[in-house]
């Protein structure tokens, strides 16, 4: 729980009075910034985001190389992690399912899949990751990149991922982290002052890039996130830091 507010760990949005209102506000925000989203991601990460997606995808090669494996990318945004997963999938393998609740983000992803010639290898679904429209034990791998922290209830989302995974299936969550020490203080200045200014200039949305540092500040530190994963039933929960701990990959498996 968030001790200060007595609320479950999860995204908050200014003015939202419930998880449902917070989710609706986040959806509207992402629909608004969708046309500039990719450009800003590359700019604000200095181009490192592409490396992070591919590095995360490599960690699941054992599953991805199996043609029959069923793979789900939740909070897929404009599909960059989906594309990284497809690079490691056999051409004749099962389709990757890409799910997002912001239709404008999903449309951008579909455009990228067509441009890359992989549209026939992806199934897109407009849905909330808190309520995945799939039966129990449907997937061998569930992943997310930089979208999980926007969910209104992290423990509930992890339980939902666990529900749709098959026994022996794995999950991976690539997310921003707040480093400690001097690097962490520099990171804080960038996120609270520099990033919102750049975001406003490029996207025209001050709200979206004020929300971003708030969402990072609310997201659990690795020890807390690993605790939530274990609480949801995941075995072998671990966190692998990337780029001096500025981001990292959470992994776990369902037994």
MOZISUL-V257780 format. One line per field, one symbol per residue. ss: DSSP state (H for helix, E for strand, - for the rest). Layout:
ss: ???
This chain:
ss: -E----E-----------HHHHHHHHHHHHHHHHHHHHHHHHHH---HHHHHHHHHHH--HHHH------EEE------HHHHHHH---------EEEEE--HHHHHHHHHHHHH---HHHEEEEE------------EEEEEEE--HHH---HHHHHHHHHHHEEEEEEEEEEEE----HHHHHHHHHHHHHHHHHHHHHHH--HHHHHHHHHHHHH---HHHHHHHHHH---EEEEEEEEHHH-EEEEEEE--
